[in-house]
């Protein structure tokens, strides 16, 4: 596992944008495990009970905690996923302990094939890693195209192919 500065992680995320988007550190919502790592578990406040079930308020609470991050903060890990939802404008950095868990997230119903997920950008070993998604229906394998494939994949088998 390697160490990476937050500013370098964001730079790799920007390299991976399929749409040429530029993401900024101040707009990113960090998973709780990353907040614990950056700030120390005892320094991350509990989510107030009155907002814990209101998604956007929790996101704003987390953004407020991380608003003073400079980019020099270091996180340790091998597998990171940036999950961006263009519908709401929210982007999340999630750290995974294994490649299999990250792939599971990318391929799940809330992953890249979800109509509200705009981009899933993968960082492995501190570098952006490209991939293709395939869906198989009735023994026919098809390359998934986010722009064109607006279909029901409930009966499809999804797979991921890592590119160089």
C-alpha positions, 0 to 999 in steps of 0.5 A: 500500500502506498501513501498519496497526498489528497491533492495528488489523488484529486489530480489523478481523478481529473486525469480519469474524467471521461467528460473532461470535468475538473474536480476540486478538493473542496467539493469532494465528499470523503468516506468516513474511513478516510476522514478517520485516517486524515483527522484521527478517529477521535477528531471526526464528530458524530453525525447529528441525530437530526440529520443522520437520515437526510442524505444531502445534509449528511454530505454538507456536514462532511464537506464542512468537516473537510473544508479546510483540507489543504491537499497536503494531507496524506492517505494510505491505500491502494484502491480508491474510487471517485463516484460522481453523480452529475444529477446532484453534483456530488462526488465521493472518494471511497477507499477500499481494502481490496480490488474485489470490493471496489469492483463489486461497488462499480458493478452493483446496481448503484455503480457505473450502470446506474443512471444517476452515476456519471463517473466512477474513476478508479485510482490504483497504486496512486494512478488513474486506472482505466477499465471497460464494463461488459454486460452479457445477456443471453450469452452475448457479451457487449461493451457497456457505453454510458452514453448509449446503453440506457437499458435494464441490466437486471438480467445481465451479467456484468464484468470489468476488464482492466486496461493498461 
